[in-house]
Amino acid sequence: MTSRPKDFLNSAEAAELLQVRRQTLYAYVSRGLVRSVQADGARERLYARADLDRLLQRAQVQGGQAAVAASALNLGHPMVPTSITEITPRGPSYRGRLALELAEQGASFEHTAELLWSGLWHEEPVVWRAPELPPALGTLLGQLTPALAQAQMAEVLAMAVLQLGLGRGSAAARLMHGHPLEAARELVLTLAGCLGVLGQAGRFVRPAPGASVALAALQALGRPGCADDVALLNATLVLLADHELSPGTFAARIAASSASPLHACLAAALAASAGTEVTRRYQRIEMLLAGEGGLSAQSQLAQRVAAGQAVPGFEHPLYPLGDPRASWLLARLRSRPGLPPAAAQALALVDEGQRHALYPRHELAVIATCHALHCPPGSAAALFLLARLAGWVAHVLEQRLSPQLIRPRAKFVAAKAGELER
């Protein structure tokens, strides 16, 4: 089998990787277990390497406990019991309620967060309040340039969480020593105001009394926040509130299992989400949409598919038939009058992807939503982090109910000669 790096393999390579006949490979495709695309300029089809790896891990689970543990760390065998979120073909289900249905019904992000935290649905209005911002944090936020904040939004929010937790006053006391739900409400609304470093204000924008998280975030980003815009952003936050055991969630649960305070658990989650595989994936999609080397996003997509490379913004490993969250948001955008050119460009990229049997991920849909709302660059990743705080808090609270320290074992493998010098 060729060793050249590719995100897609041809049928011979795929069958050799799985150690199966080609007929078995085609059966996997027909069952929706492996995605395939038509190679440009050739009659053969290409098969997604990520799906093949996942099938290979599933087969290895039959090999014993060590294989189960190893495969579990990469979308493999479930390893942490939870009653919070289940991944279904229709997207995440929060405590038995589909996120899509909550968004369709206009459920507020605050109600959704309370459901994740307590398992109870509150019919009465939910109003959160933000604490006073520590002066030192306000000074730091004011010194950030929008470009720096855009590149390091996860780090900015982690800094804010640590400052709030380690500062003085009742808010810090709640983050350090109990009252977790009250602390979480204050923290999320306060961090919505921190998004102001991306907007025209370039600093913390204190949420107005009684403002929802969606309204506070829009106003911090420099948008006026009409009712339709608030409703669209609120639905986006609801859809992103949790997604089972993502890297940030796992980091939060590890910290919670060691009895870390709430602010430290959330800072760990934010730090785990700062890399290229989570929030900076949004930046790669925005770069694709902006065009590189004089090529349009559609042309870049076609070139990547022809080369057997993955396309930023497409194909979610947990949704082989398409990310339902992306589908829901994109459908709302298509029915929205007067879309700005940037949002229309994102929809055109989605249409080009469909020509190549590629399904959009939620990140691309969230970026398109931010363009529709005229939000500044970097807003999509920041809003993802803001929404996911709700899920992280829920997982911290659930993990605290377990006396077990999360401490997986490592399998020692001797380094080959010369590997350490690379």
C-alpha positions in Angstrom: 0.0 0.0 0.0 1.3 3.4 -0.8 2.6 5.5 2.1 1.8 8.9 0.6 -0.3 11.1 3.1 -3.9 11.2 2.0 -7.2 11.8 3.6 -8.9 9.4 1.1 -7.7 6.0 -0.1 -8.5 4.2 -3.3 -10.4 0.9 -3.2 -7.2 -1.3 -3.2 -5.6 0.7 -0.4 -8.8 0.8 1.7 -9.4 -3.0 1.4 -5.7 -3.6 2.3 -6.0 -1.3 5.4 -9.1 -3.2 6.6 -7.9 -6.6 5.5 -11.2 -7.3 3.7 -12.3 -7.9 0.1 -13.4 -5.1 -2.0 -17.0 -6.4 -1.9 -16.9 -6.0 1.9 -15.7 -2.5 1.5 -18.5 -1.7 -0.9 -21.0 -3.1 1.6 -19.6 -0.8 4.3 -20.2 2.1 1.9 -23.8 1.1 1.2 -24.5 0.9 5.0 -23.2 4.4 5.5 -20.2 3.3 7.5 -17.6 4.6 5.0 -17.9 7.8 2.9 -16.8 7.7 -0.7 -16.3 10.4 -3.3 -15.7 10.4 -7.0 -12.1 11.2 -8.0 -12.0 14.0 -10.5 -10.8 13.0 -13.9 -10.9 9.3 -13.0 -13.5 6.5 -12.9 -12.4 5.2 -9.5 -13.9 6.3 -6.1 -12.0 7.4 -3.0 -12.8 6.3 0.5 -12.5 8.5 3.7 -9.4 7.5 5.7 -11.1 8.6 9.0 -14.0 6.2 8.5 -11.7 3.4 7.6 -9.6 4.0 10.7 -12.8 4.0 12.9 -13.9 0.6 11.4 -10.4 -0.8 12.0 -10.6 0.4 15.7 -14.0 -1.2 16.0 -12.6 -4.5 14.8 -9.7 -4.2 17.3 -12.1 -3.9 20.2 -12.6 -7.6 19.8 -9.0 -8.1 20.6 -9.2 -7.7 24.4 -9.3 -5.0 27.1 -6.1 -3.3 26.0 -7.4 -2.9 22.5 -10.7 -1.5 23.9 -8.9 1.1 26.0 -6.6 2.2 23.1 -9.5 2.5 20.6 -11.6 4.4 23.1 -9.4 7.4 23.0 -10.2 8.2 19.4 -14.0 8.0 18.7 -13.9 4.4 19.7 -15.6 2.3 22.4 -17.5 4.5 24.9 -15.4 5.0 28.0 -17.2 7.4 30.3 -20.8 6.8 31.4 -23.0 9.9 31.2 -26.6 10.9 31.5 -26.1 14.3 29.9 -25.8 14.0 26.1 -26.4 11.2 23.7 -25.2 11.4 20.0 -28.0 10.3 17.7 -28.4 10.3 13.9 -30.5 13.5 14.5 -27.7 15.2 16.4 -27.1 15.6 20.2 -29.9 14.8 22.6 -29.7 16.7 25.9 -31.2 14.7 28.8 -33.5 13.0 26.3 -34.4 16.2 24.4 -33.0 16.6 20.9 -31.1 19.9 20.5 -32.7 20.3 17.0 -36.2 20.2 18.6 -35.1 22.7 21.3 -33.8 25.1 18.6 -37.0 24.6 16.5 -39.2 25.4 19.5 -37.2 28.6 20.3 -36.0 27.3 23.7 -33.6 29.8 25.2 -29.9 29.0 25.8 -30.5 29.6 29.5 -33.2 27.0 29.7 -31.1 24.6 27.7 -28.1 25.1 30.1 -30.3 24.6 33.1 -31.6 21.4 31.6 -28.0 20.2 31.0 -27.0 21.1 34.6 -30.0 19.8 36.6 -31.9 17.4 34.2 -35.0 19.5 34.9 -36.9 21.7 32.4 -38.1 25.0 33.7 -41.1 26.6 32.2 -40.8 29.9 34.0 -38.5 32.6 32.6 -34.8 32.3 33.4 -32.8 35.5 33.9 -29.1 35.4 34.7 -26.9 38.2 36.0 -23.3 39.0 35.5 -20.9 39.9 38.4 -18.7 42.9 38.4 -15.6 42.4 36.2 -12.3 42.5 38.2 -10.4 45.7 37.3 -7.3 43.7 36.5 -9.2 41.6 33.9 -10.7 44.7 32.4 -7.3 46.2 31.9 -5.9 43.1 30.3 -8.9 42.8 27.9 -8.5 46.5 26.9 -4.8 45.8 25.9 -5.7 43.1 23.5 -6.0 43.9 19.8 -8.9 42.3 17.9 -6.4 40.3 15.7 -4.7 38.9 18.8 -8.0 38.1 20.4 -9.3 36.4 17.3 -6.2 34.1 17.1 -6.3 33.3 20.8 -9.9 33.5 21.9 -9.8 30.3 23.8 -6.8 31.5 25.7 -8.5 34.9 26.3 -11.5 33.2 27.8 -9.4 30.9 29.9 -7.5 33.9 31.3 -10.9 35.5 32.1 -12.1 32.4 33.9 -9.0 32.1 36.0 -9.0 35.8 36.8 -12.7 35.6 37.9 -12.0 32.4 40.0 -8.9 33.7 41.7 -10.0 37.3 42.2 -11.8 38.7 45.2 -15.5 39.0 46.0 -18.6 36.8 46.1 -18.3 35.7 42.5 -14.8 34.3 43.1 -15.9 32.6 46.3 -18.7 30.8 44.4 -16.3 29.6 41.7 -13.9 28.3 44.3 -16.1 26.9 47.0 -19.6 25.7 46.0 -22.7 27.4 44.7 -21.7 26.0 41.3 -25.0 26.8 39.4 -25.1 30.4 40.5 -21.4 30.7 39.7 -21.9 29.1 36.3 -24.7 31.5 35.4 -22.6 34.5 36.3 -19.6 33.2 34.5 -21.3 32.4 31.2 -23.0 35.8 31.0 -19.7 37.6 32.0 -17.8 35.7 29.3 -20.4 36.9 26.8 -19.3 40.4 27.6 -15.7 39.4 27.0 -16.4 38.8 23.4 -16.3 42.6 23.1 -12.6 42.4 22.5 -13.5 41.2 18.9 -16.0 43.9 18.3 -15.7 47.6 17.7 -15.5 48.4 21.4 -12.3 46.3 21.7 -13.0 45.7 25.4 -15.3 44.1 27.9 -19.0 45.1 27.2 -21.0 44.6 30.4 -24.3 42.8 29.7 -27.4 45.0 30.2 -29.6 44.0 33.2 -31.9 41.2 32.2 -30.1 40.6 28.9 -30.0 37.0 27.6 -26.7 35.4 26.7 -27.5 35.7 23.0 -28.3 39.4 23.3 -25.3 40.1 25.5 -23.0 38.3 23.0 -24.4 40.1 20.0 -24.1 43.5 21.7 -20.5 42.7 22.8 -19.7 41.9 19.2 -21.0 45.3 18.1 -24.3 44.2 16.6 -27.6 45.9 17.5 -29.4 42.7 18.3 -32.8 42.8 16.6 -35.3 40.1 17.6 -34.6 37.9 14.6 -30.9 38.1 15.0 -31.1 37.2 18.7 -33.3 34.3 17.9 -30.9 32.9 15.3 -27.9 33.3 17.6 -29.8 31.8 20.5 -30.6 28.7 18.4 -26.9 28.5 17.4 -25.9 28.5 21.0 -28.5 25.8 21.9 -27.2 23.5 19.1 -23.6 23.9 20.3 -24.2 23.6 24.0 -22.8 20.1 24.4 -21.6 17.2 22.2 -20.7 14.3 24.5 -17.0 13.7 25.2 -15.2 16.3 23.1 -11.5 17.1 24.0 -12.6 20.1 26.1 -15.2 18.1 27.9 -12.8 15.3 28.7 -10.3 17.7 30.0 -12.9 19.3 32.2 -13.9 15.9 33.6 -10.3 14.9 34.3 -9.9 18.1 36.3 -13.2 17.6 38.1 -12.2 14.0 39.0 -9.2 15.4 40.8 -11.5 17.7 42.8 -10.4 20.9 41.1 -12.7 24.0 41.6 -15.1 24.9 38.8 -13.0 27.7 37.3 -10.0 25.4 37.0 -12.1 22.7 35.3 -13.4 25.3 32.8 -9.9 26.7 32.2 -8.7 23.2 31.4 -11.5 22.7 28.9 -10.7 26.0 27.2 -7.0 25.2 27.0 -7.8 21.8 25.5 -10.0 23.6 22.9 -7.4 26.1 21.8 -5.6 23.9 19.3 -5.9 23.4 15.6 -8.3 20.5 15.9 -11.0 22.4 17.7 -11.5 26.2 17.7 -8.7 26.9 15.1 -10.6 24.7 12.7 -12.9 27.7 12.3 -9.9 29.8 11.2 -9.0 27.2 8.5 -12.6 27.4 7.1 -12.6 31.2 7.2 -9.3 31.2 5.2 -10.8 28.8 2.7 -13.8 31.1 2.3 -11.6 34.1 1.9 -9.8 32.5 -1.1 -6.1 31.6 -1.3 -3.8 32.1 -4.2 -6.4 33.8 -6.2 -8.6 30.7 -6.2 -12.2 30.8 -5.0 -13.4 28.5 -2.2 -15.3 26.3 -4.7 -12.1 25.9 -6.8 -10.1 25.0 -3.8 -12.7 22.4 -2.7 -12.6 20.8 -6.2 -8.8 20.7 -6.1 -8.7 19.1 -2.7 -11.2 16.5 -3.6 -9.2 15.6 -6.8 -6.1 15.3 -4.7 -7.8 13.1 -2.1 -7.5 15.7 0.6 -10.0 16.6 3.3 -11.8 19.9 2.9 -12.1 22.2 5.9 -15.7 22.5 7.0 -16.9 19.2 5.7 -17.4 15.6 6.9 -18.0 14.9 10.6 -16.9 11.5 11.7 -19.9 11.0 14.0 -22.4 11.9 11.3 -21.5 9.9 8.1 -24.8 11.1 6.5 -24.3 14.8 7.5 -24.2 16.9 10.6 -27.9 17.7 11.5 -26.9 20.9 13.3 -25.3 22.2 10.2 -28.3 21.2 8.1 -30.7 23.0 10.4 -28.7 26.3 10.6 -28.1 26.3 6.8 -31.8 25.8 6.1 -32.6 28.8 8.3 -30.0 30.9 6.5 -31.4 30.0 3.0 -34.8 31.3 4.1 -33.3 34.6 5.5 -33.8 37.6 3.2 -31.0 39.9 2.2 -28.0 37.7 3.0 -24.7 39.5 2.8 -22.2 38.4 0.2 -20.0 36.5 2.7 -22.9 34.4 3.9 -24.0 33.7 0.3 -20.4 32.6 -0.5 -20.5 30.1 2.4 -23.8 28.7 1.1 -22.3 28.4 -2.4 -19.4 26.4 -0.9 -21.9 24.1 0.7 -23.6 23.6 -2.7 -20.2 22.8 -4.3 -19.5 20.3 -1.6 -22.8 18.6 -2.3 -21.7 18.1 -5.9 -18.8 16.0 -4.6 -21.0 14.2 -2.0 -19.5 16.1 0.9 -21.6 17.1 3.9 -21.0 20.4 5.8 -20.0 20.4 9.5 -21.4 22.6 12.1 -18.3 24.9 12.0 -19.1 25.9 8.4 -22.7 26.6 9.3 -21.8 28.6 12.3 -19.4 30.7 10.3 -22.1 31.3 7.7 -24.5 32.3 10.5 -21.9 34.8 11.8 -21.6 36.3 8.3 -25.4 36.6 8.1 -25.3 38.5 11.4 -22.4 40.8 10.3 -20.3 39.6 13.2 -16.5 40.4 13.2 -13.9 37.8 12.2 -13.2 35.2 14.8 -16.8 35.4 16.2 -17.7 31.8 15.2 -15.0 30.1 17.3 -15.7 32.5 20.3 -19.4 31.7 20.2 -18.7 28.0 20.1 -16.6 28.3 23.3 -19.3 30.4 24.9 -22.0 27.8 24.1 -19.9 24.8 25.1 -19.4 26.3 28.6 -22.9 25.1 29.4 -22.0 21.5 28.6 -18.7 21.7 30.4 -20.3 22.8 33.6 -22.8 19.9 33.3 -20.0 17.4 32.9 -18.0 18.8 35.8 -21.1 18.5 38.1 -21.7 14.9 36.9 -18.1 13.9 37.3 -18.1 15.2 40.9 -20.7 12.6 41.7 -18.1 9.9 41.0 -15.4 9.0 43.5 -13.2 7.7 40.7 -10.1 9.6 39.6 -9.8 9.5 35.8 -6.4 8.0 35.4 -6.0 5.8 32.3 -2.9 3.6 31.9 -0.2 4.1 29.3 1.2 1.3 27.1 5.0 1.7 27.0 6.5 1.4 23.6 10.3 1.8 23.2 11.3 4.7 20.9 13.0 3.7 17.7 16.6 5.0 17.1 16.6 8.6 16.0 12.9 9.3 16.8 13.7 11.5 19.8 15.9 13.8 17.7 13.1 14.7 15.3 
